[in-house]
């Protein structure tokens, strides 16, 4: 300090150059690869290690995560305010108390338009593919159309498999997306900010609708939730765009895609081969179908406890699926129709072939024979007696 006072000068700060990361010589190559595809950090680590990178895996992993986060945020911001461009979908689980004191869950489906923040929501008992698709259809009716794309988590109803940057979508759900002309988009794993618009309304429903709500039935809860959507949620002034949601919704309607003339058939669809006894096996029961499709593979459509049987586009028969298993279910009149059809076919045969088909026309497949005592058979076997004439 004495030296500084004698020289009548203040000490000068010396700037030190930041320490360069040992990964710096390789970051440009990592950036280039990540623009091609969403490669995993483990794969990229092996690549830079082969090029001479002397550091550890964690440094590479942190850098790759930061690059992917920036890419995702940029893509998210680019579509945020475009009307009709994007919607976001999510599930929420809500706990309720049973009369016997136990607790169980119901699940909330919610679909929210990104531009206006108008939303549709409903409760379902299970997050099945069937309820998932049905809820989409009701959402499109309520919101007045379909957006160009919908964002999803990597749920099994949407994504069948994910490998690196490749996403394999559920085939049945792709049919729904094609029918309503929207593009499903799977969010990157562990990126909660991408669907931030739809996650906040779930919290709002939990706090402003569900807390203190007395649950009686699923139907009643959905009726009350629908009234809350119309009277509260879609009437509020939104904190981001500072406009009433209803006003922005009306502006967005003209940008939404139009709904098709007919809704997609969300029935569970399976194929079964018809047995020789005119029956089809499904879910522990056997069902009688018309005999003309014996040996053919026919289509079963199952929806809300009803099974419809089709041969191509022809509806063969409809049954209600029973609760019990191991039964045989047939429609009255099918057996009689089978017998009439066989009889009519037999009458068309030429006279010379009548004896060969007499069992069909008489209703019996067993020939009529004469009955004799055993002594006559023994006499013929020993060489006695003449030939039978009857």
ABEGO torsion letter per residue (X at the ends): XAAAAAAGBBBBBBBBBBBBBAAAAAAAAAAAAAAABBBBAAAAAAAAAAAGBABBAAAAAAAAAAAAAAAAAAAAAAAAABBGABBBBBBBBBBBBBAAGBBBBBBBBBBBBAAAGBBBBBBBABBBAAAAAAAAAAAAAAAGEBBABBBBBBBAAABABBBEABBBBBAAAAAAAAAAGBBBBBBBBGBAAAAAAAAAAAAAAAAAAABGBBBABAAAAAAAAAAAAAAAAAABBBAAAGBBAAAAAAAAAAABBBBBABBBBABBBBBBBBBAAGBBBBGGBBBBBBAAABGBBBBBBBBGGBBBBBBEABBABBBBBBABBGBBBBBBGAAAAAAAAAAAAAAABBAAAAAAAAAAAAGBABBBBBBBBAAAAAAAAAGBEBBBAX
